[in-house]
Amino acid sequence: MKSFWSNELNLPLNNFQRVSFDKRTVGSKTYEYYNGVCNIRCGNVAIQRKLVYLSDIFIKKILVKYK
């Protein structure tokens, strides 16, 4: 999962801290193309707004890719 998000977001792998697995989905496959959720933390409102804007662009890109 770290590698996927590192490549998708064009960020170095060492920027990703840890991976958490959802115990509710153990043993079941969600979607073929599902690669988890990327959780980003920041302490600055300006950065947060930019991240929300970028996440909107990313979501639109993914929606077009898998239609």
C-alpha positions as CSV (number, residue, x, y, z in Angstrom):
1,M,0.0,0.0,0.0
2,K,2.8,2.4,0.8
3,S,4.4,1.8,-2.6
4,F,1.1,2.4,-4.4
5,W,0.4,5.7,-2.6
6,S,4.0,6.8,-3.0
7,N,3.8,6.3,-6.7
8,E,0.3,7.8,-7.1
9,L,1.2,10.9,-5.1
10,N,4.8,11.2,-6.3
11,L,6.1,11.3,-2.8
12,P,9.2,9.4,-1.4
13,L,8.4,6.1,0.3
14,N,10.0,7.3,3.6
15,N,7.2,9.9,3.9
16,F,4.7,7.2,4.8
17,Q,4.7,6.1,8.5
18,R,2.6,3.0,8.9
19,V,-0.1,0.8,7.4
20,S,-3.3,-0.1,9.3
21,F,-5.4,-3.0,8.2
22,D,-9.2,-2.9,8.7
23,K,-10.1,-6.0,10.7
24,R,-13.6,-5.9,9.4
25,T,-12.4,-6.8,5.9
26,V,-10.0,-9.6,6.7
27,G,-10.6,-12.5,4.4
28,S,-12.7,-10.6,1.9
29,K,-11.7,-8.7,-1.2
30,T,-13.2,-5.2,-1.5
31,Y,-12.4,-4.3,-5.1
32,E,-9.8,-5.5,-7.5
33,Y,-8.3,-2.0,-7.8
34,Y,-8.7,-1.1,-4.1
35,N,-5.4,0.1,-2.5
36,G,-6.5,1.3,0.9
37,V,-7.0,4.8,2.2
38,C,-4.3,7.4,2.3
39,N,-4.6,9.4,5.5
40,I,-2.7,12.8,5.5
41,R,-2.1,14.8,8.7
42,C,-1.1,18.5,8.7
43,G,-1.0,21.3,11.2
44,N,-1.5,24.3,9.0
45,V,-4.9,25.4,7.6
46,A,-3.4,26.7,4.4
47,I,-1.7,23.4,3.7
48,Q,-4.9,21.6,4.7
49,R,-6.9,23.6,2.1
50,K,-4.3,22.8,-0.6
51,L,-4.5,19.1,0.3
52,V,-8.3,19.1,0.1
53,Y,-8.0,20.8,-3.3
54,L,-5.5,18.2,-4.5
55,S,-7.5,15.3,-3.2
56,D,-10.5,16.6,-5.2
57,I,-8.3,16.5,-8.4
58,F,-7.0,13.1,-7.5
59,I,-10.5,11.7,-6.9
60,K,-11.7,13.0,-10.3
61,K,-8.6,11.4,-11.9
62,I,-9.4,8.0,-10.3
63,L,-13.1,8.2,-11.3
64,V,-12.2,8.8,-14.9
65,K,-9.6,6.0,-14.8
66,Y,-12.0,3.3,-13.5
67,K,-15.2,4.2,-15.4
